[in-house]
């Protein structure tokens, strides 16, 4: 059979820089003398939960659409293009109709994504190549096997640091892209437009004034470094709002518009010129949490999505449907909790501290099931990252990697500590 193209499937790696899987696809296409067809697959606009399907937050959908539009523009500037398939079945049909010989994509170690990867790999008509590239390290660099992966974060971090691991060096953007083969649009595939979808119009939102996409992500992180803000991060990280209390990098890492390996290299350069402090180190510390949750997913697979998580058993949830509606709707009657849930629904973002507080309230004060809470966050957050979202919910529920067996954040104490003047409550109530 004549080979007409190699397909590259962009997933949570919406960038050209530091994209090993894309580089491999380009190299294979050059070897075969064929074109590369870049595609994305349309995301589901709902999330399954114990209380039925949840519509995704419009801000979160628009941020991702904006990132794809920015990627499409970058590809067109380089003589390529970007197409959107309606579904995995549509991607399979595209591969058959174009007689594609190879499919390349980022490997994602999550159940739904693994099922999609497996279904495409079972077809003997083509070869599939899924490349792990969303973390700091590849598996062969870890100073332990997955079977010996430390379950507790501190032990994981200490082993990594004792082995003097920092990060895989990021790859440069391909010098040139293999042209896209010509074909006609049809009912299951359409060209991605490069018009902006995200409107950061909500005052007080962390994304207010920001854009999505690779160029915007790189510029934002460089500006954060140029202003010396890593040296303030430790002191500001538990604030609830404001323009600079957070690095905002989670918005870019979640969609892969900036790779964590490139971000780490840029932080290293900053520390080489401006000095390393406890505060700048703490950004690395946060990335290590992100990394640990990724390898936990590799090691335990579907188990982490069970009701009992990584524990032998879990307490039976006692929350009612009314409790769920009050929590998600921000009508619990606790002003601090309600303010947090209003911010989440209004902007698609919450500070890390506030995420812990409202999650604890659902779990410990309302007796909710952690899986329902995680599904709500997945549906609402612009920076949803399933590895970190699941890991953090299990951690607070005491069903994951917390050696102390869970955390309760007293909402009254937290309000007194982090919102003593009530500014946050007035802003979002």
C-alpha positions in Angstrom: 0.0 0.0 0.0 1.3 3.4 -0.9 2.3 5.5 2.2 0.9 9.0 1.9 1.6 10.7 5.3 2.6 10.5 8.9 0.0 11.8 11.4 1.0 13.8 14.5 -1.7 14.0 17.2 -1.2 17.0 19.4 -2.7 16.2 22.9 -1.5 18.0 26.0 1.6 19.2 24.2 0.3 22.2 22.2 3.8 23.5 21.3 6.6 23.1 18.8 9.5 23.7 21.2 10.8 20.8 23.3 8.4 18.2 21.7 10.3 15.0 21.2 7.4 13.1 19.8 6.9 15.8 17.1 10.6 15.7 16.2 10.4 11.9 15.8 7.3 12.2 13.5 9.2 14.8 11.4 12.2 12.5 11.1 10.1 9.5 10.1 8.3 11.5 7.4 11.6 12.7 6.0 12.9 9.1 5.9 9.7 7.9 4.1 9.5 11.0 1.8 6.0 11.8 2.9 4.2 14.7 4.6 3.2 15.2 8.2 -0.5 15.8 9.0 -0.9 17.5 12.4 -4.2 17.0 14.2 -6.0 17.5 17.4 -9.0 15.6 18.6 -12.1 17.4 19.9 -12.4 17.4 23.6 -15.5 16.2 25.4 -17.4 19.2 26.8 -18.7 17.2 29.8 -17.1 15.3 32.6 -18.6 12.2 34.2 -19.2 12.3 37.9 -21.1 10.3 40.6 -23.9 12.9 40.2 -24.1 12.8 36.4 -22.4 14.6 33.6 -21.0 18.1 34.3 -20.6 20.7 31.7 -17.1 22.1 31.4 -16.4 25.6 32.5 -16.6 27.9 29.5 -13.3 29.6 30.5 -11.5 26.3 30.6 -12.9 25.4 27.1 -11.9 28.7 25.7 -8.4 28.6 27.1 -7.7 25.3 25.4 -9.3 26.4 22.2 -7.1 29.5 22.3 -4.0 27.4 22.8 -5.0 25.2 19.8 -5.6 28.4 17.7 -2.2 29.7 18.6 -0.6 26.4 17.6 -2.4 26.4 14.3 -1.1 29.9 13.5 2.5 28.9 14.4 2.2 25.8 12.1 0.9 27.9 9.2 3.7 30.4 9.6 6.0 27.4 9.0 4.2 26.0 6.0 2.2 23.4 7.9 -1.4 23.3 9.2 -3.6 21.9 12.0 -6.8 19.9 11.7 -9.4 18.9 14.3 -11.0 15.4 14.3 -14.4 15.1 15.9 -13.4 11.9 17.8 -11.0 9.1 18.1 -13.1 7.2 15.6 -12.7 10.1 13.2 -9.0 10.0 13.7 -9.0 6.3 12.9 -11.1 7.0 9.8 -8.6 9.8 8.7 -5.7 7.4 9.0 -7.4 5.0 6.8 -8.5 7.5 4.2 -5.0 9.1 4.0 -3.3 5.7 4.1 -1.2 7.0 6.9 1.7 4.6 7.8 2.6 6.0 11.3 0.9 7.9 14.1 3.0 9.8 16.6 1.7 11.4 19.8 2.5 12.2 23.4 2.0 9.2 25.8 -0.6 9.9 28.6 -0.7 7.5 31.5 -4.4 7.8 32.4 -7.2 5.2 31.9 -9.3 7.0 29.2 -6.2 8.1 27.3 -4.6 4.7 27.5 -7.8 3.2 26.1 -7.6 5.6 23.2 -3.9 4.7 22.6 -4.7 1.0 22.8 -7.6 1.2 20.4 -5.4 2.9 17.7 -2.5 0.6 18.3 -4.6 -2.5 17.7 -5.0 -1.7 14.0 -2.2 -3.5 12.1 -2.6 -1.1 9.1 -0.3 1.5 10.7 2.3 1.8 13.4 1.7 3.9 16.5 4.4 5.6 18.7 3.4 7.2 22.0 6.2 9.1 23.7 6.4 10.1 27.4 7.3 13.7 27.5 5.2 15.7 30.0 7.5 15.3 33.0 11.0 16.3 34.1 12.4 12.8 33.7 12.2 9.7 31.6 11.7 6.4 33.4 15.2 5.1 32.7 16.7 8.1 34.6 14.8 7.5 37.8 17.1 6.2 40.6 14.6 3.4 41.4 12.2 1.1 39.5 8.5 1.8 39.3 8.0 -1.2 41.6 10.1 0.6 44.2 8.7 4.0 43.6 8.4 5.8 47.0 4.8 6.3 47.8 5.5 9.2 50.1 6.5 12.5 48.4 9.4 13.4 50.7 11.1 10.0 50.1 10.6 10.5 46.3 12.1 14.0 46.4 15.0 13.1 48.5 16.0 10.1 46.3 15.8 12.4 43.2 17.9 15.1 44.8 20.4 12.6 46.2 20.9 11.3 42.7 21.5 14.9 41.6 18.7 14.7 38.9 17.5 18.1 37.7 15.7 17.7 34.3 16.1 16.3 30.9 17.6 19.0 28.6 14.8 20.4 26.4 14.9 20.0 22.7 14.8 23.0 20.3 12.0 23.6 18.0 12.4 21.7 14.7 14.4 23.8 12.3 11.8 23.1 9.6 8.5 21.3 9.4 7.6 18.7 6.9 4.8 20.1 4.7 1.2 19.0 5.3 -0.3 16.8 2.6 -3.3 18.2 0.7 -6.7 16.7 1.3 -10.3 17.8 1.5 -12.2 18.8 4.6 -15.1 16.6 5.4 -17.7 15.9 8.1 -15.2 14.5 10.6 -12.2 16.8 10.2 -11.9 20.5 9.8 -9.1 23.1 9.8 -8.4 24.7 13.2 -8.9 28.4 13.1 -6.3 30.7 14.7 -8.9 33.2 16.0 -8.7 33.9 19.7 -11.4 32.2 21.8 -10.4 33.2 25.3 -11.6 36.4 26.7 -9.9 37.1 30.1 -12.4 39.7 31.1 -13.1 38.8 34.7 -11.5 41.3 37.1 -9.6 39.5 39.9 -9.1 36.4 37.8 -5.5 35.1 37.7 -5.9 34.8 33.9 -7.1 38.4 33.6 -5.0 40.0 30.9 -3.3 36.7 29.8 -3.4 34.8 26.6 -3.0 31.2 25.9 -0.6 29.6 23.4 3.1 28.8 23.2 4.5 32.3 22.5 2.4 33.8 25.3 3.5 31.1 27.8 7.2 31.6 27.0 6.8 35.4 27.3 4.9 35.1 30.6 7.5 32.8 32.2 10.4 35.0 31.0 8.7 38.1 32.4 8.2 36.4 35.7 11.9 35.6 35.9 13.0 39.0 34.6 11.1 40.7 37.5 12.9 38.5 40.0 9.6 37.0 41.3 11.0 33.6 42.0 12.8 35.2 45.0 9.3 36.1 46.4 7.5 32.9 45.6 7.8 31.2 49.0 6.4 34.2 50.8 3.5 34.7 48.4 2.5 31.2 47.4 -0.3 30.8 50.0 -2.0 34.1 49.1 -5.5 33.8 47.7 -5.4 36.4 44.9 -3.4 39.1 43.3 -1.3 39.5 40.1 2.0 38.0 41.3 1.3 35.6 44.2 1.5 32.7 41.9 3.8 31.9 38.9 0.6 31.1 36.9 2.7 28.5 35.2 0.1 25.8 35.8 -2.1 27.3 33.1 0.7 26.7 30.5 2.0 23.3 31.8 -1.5 21.8 31.9 -1.9 22.3 28.1 1.8 21.9 27.2 2.1 25.3 25.7 5.4 25.4 27.7 7.2 22.2 28.7 8.3 21.8 32.3 11.7 20.9 31.0 12.0 24.3 29.2 10.6 26.0 32.3 13.2 24.3 34.5 16.1 25.3 32.1 15.0 28.9 32.3 14.8 28.8 36.1 18.3 27.3 36.2 19.5 30.2 34.1 17.8 32.7 36.4 19.4 31.1 39.5 22.8 31.1 37.8 22.6 34.8 37.3 20.5 36.0 40.3 21.3 33.4 42.9 19.4 30.4 44.2 17.2 31.0 47.3 14.8 28.9 49.3 12.0 30.8 47.4 13.3 30.0 43.9 14.0 26.4 45.0 10.3 26.1 46.0 9.2 26.4 42.4 11.3 23.3 41.7 9.8 21.8 44.9 6.3 22.3 43.4 7.4 20.7 40.1 8.6 17.7 42.1 5.0 17.2 43.4 3.8 17.3 39.9 6.4 14.8 38.9 5.6 12.5 41.8 1.9 12.4 40.9 2.8 11.4 37.3 4.9 8.5 38.4 2.3 7.4 40.9 -0.1 7.1 38.0 2.5 5.0 36.1 3.0 2.7 39.1 -0.6 2.2 40.2 -2.7 2.8 37.1 -6.5 2.5 37.5 -6.2 1.8 41.2 -5.8 5.5 42.0 -9.3 6.2 40.5 -11.0 3.7 42.8 -13.1 4.8 45.8 -10.4 3.6 48.2 -7.5 5.0 46.2 -4.2 3.6 47.4 -5.6 2.6 50.8 -7.0 -0.7 52.0 -10.4 0.9 52.5 -12.2 4.2 52.5 -15.0 5.6 54.8 -18.4 5.6 53.3 -19.4 9.0 52.0 -22.4 10.6 53.8 -23.0 13.7 51.6 -26.4 14.1 50.0 -27.3 15.4 46.6 -28.3 18.6 48.3 -24.9 18.9 49.9 -23.3 18.4 46.4 -25.5 21.2 44.9 -24.8 23.5 47.8 -21.0 23.0 47.5 -20.8 23.2 43.7 -23.2 26.2 43.7 -21.3 28.1 46.4 -24.4 28.1 48.7 -23.1 26.2 51.7 -23.7 29.1 54.0 -20.0 29.4 54.9 -18.9 32.7 53.4 -15.3 31.6 52.9 -16.1 28.4 51.1 -18.8 30.0 49.0 -16.4 32.7 47.9 -13.9 30.1 46.7 -16.6 28.1 44.8 -17.8 31.3 43.2 -14.3 32.3 42.1 -13.8 28.8 40.6 -17.1 28.9 38.6 -16.6 32.5 37.5 -13.0 32.4 36.4 -11.9 28.7 36.0 -9.2 29.2 38.6 -8.5 28.9 42.4 -5.2 29.4 44.3 -3.6 26.3 45.6 -4.5 27.2 49.2 -8.1 27.7 48.3 -8.3 24.5 46.4 -7.2 22.6 49.5 -9.7 24.5 51.7 -12.8 23.9 49.6 -11.7 20.3 48.9 -11.3 19.7 52.6 -14.8 21.1 53.2 -16.4 18.8 50.7 -14.6 15.8 52.2 -14.5 16.5 55.9 -17.4 18.8 56.6 -19.9 17.6 54.1 -18.7 13.9 54.0 -18.3 13.9 50.2 -16.8 11.3 47.9 -13.3 12.5 46.7 -14.1 11.3 43.2 -17.0 13.7 42.8 -14.9 16.6 44.1 -12.1 15.7 41.6 -14.6 15.6 38.8 -15.9 19.0 39.6 -12.4 20.5 39.6 -11.7 18.7 36.3 -14.7 20.3 34.8 -14.1 23.8 36.1 -10.3 24.4 36.1 -8.5 26.1 33.3 -5.3 24.4 34.4 -6.8 20.9 35.0 -4.1 18.3 35.1 -5.5 14.9 35.8 -2.4 13.6 37.4 -2.1 16.4 40.0 -5.9 16.8 40.4 -6.3 13.1 41.3 -3.2 13.0 43.4 -4.1 16.1 45.5 -7.7 14.9 46.1 -6.4 11.5 47.3 -3.9 13.3 49.5 -6.4 15.4 51.2 -8.8 12.5 51.6 -6.1 10.4 53.2 -6.4 7.8 50.5 -3.2 8.6 48.6 0.4 9.5 49.5 -0.1 11.4 52.7 1.6 9.5 55.6 -0.6 11.3 58.1 -3.8 9.9 56.7 -5.5 13.0 55.2 -5.9 16.7 56.0 -8.7 18.8 57.3 -8.4 22.5 56.8 -10.6 24.3 59.4 -12.4 26.9 57.3 -12.8 29.4 60.1 -9.1 29.2 61.0 -8.1 29.4 57.3 -10.3 32.5 56.8 -8.8 34.2 59.8 -5.2 33.4 58.6 -5.5 34.0 54.9 -8.4 36.5 54.7 -8.3 38.4 58.0 -9.9 41.6 56.5 -12.5 39.7 54.5 -11.2 41.2 51.1 -11.4 37.8 49.4 -14.9 37.1 50.7 -16.2 40.5 49.6 -14.6 40.1 46.1 -16.2 36.7 45.4 -19.3 36.6 47.5 
